[in-house]
Amino acid sequence: MADFITKRSEDYSKWYNDLVINADLAENSAVRGCMVIKPYGYSIWEKMHDELDRRFKETGHKNAYFPIFIPKSFFSREAEHVKGFAKECAVVTHYRLKNSEDGKDIVVDENAKLEEELIVRPTSETIIWNTYKNWIRSYRDLPILVNQWANVVRWEMRTRLFLRTAEFLWQEGHTAHATKEEALEEAQKMLNVYSDFAENVLAIPVLKGVKTPTERFAGALETFCIEAMMQDGKALQAGTSHFLGQNFAKAFDVKFLNKEGKQETVWATSWGVSTRLMGALIMTHSDDNGLVLPPKLAPIHVVIVPIFKKQEELNIISEKVDVIIKKLKAKGLEVKFDDSDQNKPGWKFAQYELQGIPVRLAIGQRDVNNNTIEVFRRDKLEKTSVSMDNIDEYIVNLLDDIQKNMFQKALKYREEHSYKADTYEEFKALIEKGGFVYAPWDGTAETEARIKEETKATIRCIPLNQPLEDGVDMLTGKPSKQRVVFARAY
């Protein structure tokens, strides 16, 4: 199967696309810029969905659903918001079709124009805050902790499966609070939920930080983010959590009576991750043989491939396998037994490596006789022979080791590709190598824009909990108080 995948060293972008398509994760659709997520790819997204949903509910959030259509006038109420999304909006102008005069085609009915155009949801702050106005009267109605699982549309011109598509799936949390302190705490809490999920489930090490004013979410006072490094040294924004202040509450006149009976304006947050995490997962861990999945996200943990020539051999092997499957399922593992005779074992091995199944077991008549089984671990492409007696405990421990190894491997790569630069010449040379470059910045949007224009590198984040460091900006020579993280990014 690896014959269909371009090597990373030859063309990283083509390798990614080949892997997504050949591993049966997704494909381009008939609608330009949109994708079809295939069952195997969607099963991985479902794992992400379920784990995140559990974490959201543990922190007190509840799911709701809001309309996909947003009145155009809503966007004009928050100036920065409309400025940030105006160029990406899909707009509904009519509500009916009709037959053309010659009867050969279907055309838009010019008499069915909407009184007000509707925006197809690029994000939901406006429609949700218009709704919250009806929900909030007093401090007793706060906080509101709501999450929505939905699809959104952002009319991207240059698309890539999972990473950037005109329509994608995501979750968006929208919360309302009585005080600034509560809202800030919420935004940072959800950032920590995302970082823990990324590191302990996706096995992706991330940097936590805040965005510069230029890179903030449109309408936010502060955007917290997690940034991950892909195998080509580029950064990928893996999640964001926004402190919205009172901007949206003011735009939609959402107020409440406090305990003293005085009216106050509500404080807000929003936060989200999307199917872009699928792209992060692929580009962080996978290799030239295909997908490499962390066990906590694998739809199938173990695949068992019998080696046989005659039906009698398969019958004997199957009896042993039945016992093994019961043991593994009792440990909560998903197991597949591929006893089909349509493809040879070698083909099956390559197919399951391509799909990233963490552990493969192979068993033949000789293994039955010796009471052993061949165990192959996908992350290291290593195999060993193990006794069948304690195979369930062995596999549980092995999956735990695979999860930890994948994180440590990614962390090592990030550490080996993180640098410090003090001069602009040094900075430009390091950016060409790829990776994260920690460099002093004078805090101005002008310097940030010039560096981006000249090097294609952006400030990915101002790291949280990083000590202040007096220095001088590498480009302007002006004073700098802290190093920020630059990288080229997806």
Beta strands, then each sheet from edge to edge (+ up, - down):
strand 1: 26-28
strand 2: 35-37
strand 3: 62-63
strand 4: 69-71
strand 5: 90-94
strand 6: 97-99
strand 7: 106-108
strand 8: 113-120
strand 9: 144-153
strand 10: 167-177
strand 11: 207-210
strand 12: 222-229
strand 13: 235-245
strand 14: 255-257
strand 15: 263-265
strand 16: 267-274
strand 17: 302-307
strand 18: 335-337
strand 19: 359-364
strand 20: 372-377
strand 21: 382-387
strand 22: 418-420
strand 23: 436-440
strand 24: 458-463
strand 25: 471-472
strand 26: 479-480
strand 27: 483-487
sheet 1: 1+ 2-
sheet 2: 3+ 9+ 10- 16+ 13- 12+ 11- 24+ 27- 23+ 22+
sheet 3: 4+ 8- 5+
sheet 4: 6+ 7-
sheet 5: 14+ 15-
sheet 6: 18+ 17+ 19+ 20- 21+
sheet 7: 25+ 26-
end
